[in-house]
Amino acid sequence: MADVLEPILKVEQVSKHFGGVQALKNVDFDLGYGEVHALVGENGAGKSTLMNVLGGIVQKDSGKVIYKGHEVDFRSPIESINSGIAIIHQELAMMPHLTVMENIYMGRFPTRLGVVEWNNLKAETRLALELVGLDIKPDAQVVSLSISQRQLVEIAKAVSREVSLIIMDEPNSSLSETETERLFNVIENLKQRDVAIIYVSHKIEEVLRIADRISVLRDGEFRGTLLRSEATIDKVIQMMVGREMRKEAAYEKREIGALRLSVRDLSGKNFKKVHFDIYAGEILGFAGLVGAGRSEVARAVFGADPITTGEIMLDGKQVHFKHPSQAIDAGLAMVPEDRKLLSLFMDLPTLYNMSVAEMPNMSLFGVINHRKVRSTAQAFVEQLQIKLASLDNPVRSLSGGNQQKTTLARWLATNPKLLIMDEPTHGVDVGAKAEIYELMRNLADHGISIWLISSELPEILNMSDRVVVMHEGEVTATLEREQFDEETIMMYATGVAELSV
């Protein structure tokens, strides 16, 4: 790594306001050639705002940005890109109905006499995909890819450019362990080429492994930098939250009620003959590798995707939801994995994002009771500790973690008896994670059934009363609390262990 005293980037006293909210306050930051410098902080700490300033997406109010020895003030993303800076955003901004190669090379197709050289484009795309270890066809439509594959395509797009600085915002949030290792190898190769990397992540363990230095933002302010050699998980978290973190509550056995949902021999897109039960007051974990079919099962039960065969019983009565609205009326709610694409209306006020699912019950003869809508939303802001300037601001103005809490508020407003939570702490900081876990336990204690789908094994181990494990679209095990640990779950998730149900 080059000497960080001769940085590629220096941020000096940068500040930014959004209305009445100060997102950044006199922030300092520097980055050396060939360095991986991690930027951490709770949701709303200002990480994304700083990245957007560097990417020309928003303009700073004051301060300096010095890049390659010259003061810069990017007024658009194109200016930042042309200077050699690439950003891999947490919320993927792809064109799903175009091909992989069109997404990677959009705006820079190889041409000859004004005609696109498609064979050359395919060859260059294959090279970019090889850099991230992704084995897909260049002419595959992005809409056909999994979220993890799309994330790797975004990384391939960044590394395919002649870049000097790459900003990675939660780049492995949807990646499996194998894909994450592949990403780390890509990062190591980029370092060897003197490419500088700003690595934004909530996963402190991986930050300590991959970063040369770790800087912390809290409430829009710079709180310090640690060398990897002096950093510990406790020290980083202490700097992030500014308080003693409450230890994660240990699992406590709870009273499980009557059978709530029973699924037998269910088949549909990417899964077959799935069977499981969920009881009142139970947290049932669904574990498995990316592509195992867990989310597809949940969407089918919720009426979002068709079912080809099988039986669903809810509270002893057979049901077959052909639309999510029928499931909602029956007492189901679902927090989907991709909140931006599948859940939130990004340009609508946070107020209406929270209340849209319960809006029919807050209306009389088609007239919305706006006072009730606002009071209900405000109650959830306080209960879930959602950080926002105003309920009337668009939900896109919130941090990722607060957007997730907004999605939770929407479904809790419907008073569900079964809550499906698909990757509920995806892109959420350690403080917000603890709050979501506590909320889940409280809901279960009050008799609500929680169907937890998660790729984070510690989350599954700590939260679940029982665990259903899937592999390649099939259930390979249903494990009682005393039967599962990380190794056992992984054995079933990889298909190594025999069926155990």
Secondary structure, 3 states (H helix, E strand, C coil): CCCCCCEEEEEEEEEEEECCEEEEEEEEEEEECCCEEEEECCCCCCHHHHHHHHCCCCCCCEEEEEECCEEECCCCHHHHHHCCEEEECCCCCCCCCCEHHHHHHCCCCCEECCEECHHHHHHHHHHHHHHCCCCCCCCCEHHHCCHHHHHHHHHHHHHCCCCCEEEEECCCCCCCHHHHHHHHHHHHHHHHCCCEEEEECCCHHHHHHHCCEEEEEECCEEEEEEEHHHCCHHHHHHHHHCCCCCCCCCCCCCCCCCEEEEEEEEEECCEEEEEEEEECCCEEEEECCCCCCHHHHHHHHCCCCCEEEEEEEECCEEECCCCHHHHHHCCEEEECCCHHHHCCCCCCEHHHHHHCCCHHHHEECCEECHHHHHHHHHHHHHHCCCCCCCCCCEHHHCCHHHHHHHHHHHHHCCCCCEEEEECCCCCCCHHHHHHHHHHHHHHHHCCCEEEEECCCHHHHHHHCCEEEEEECCEEEEEEEHHHCCHHHHHHHHCCCCCCEC
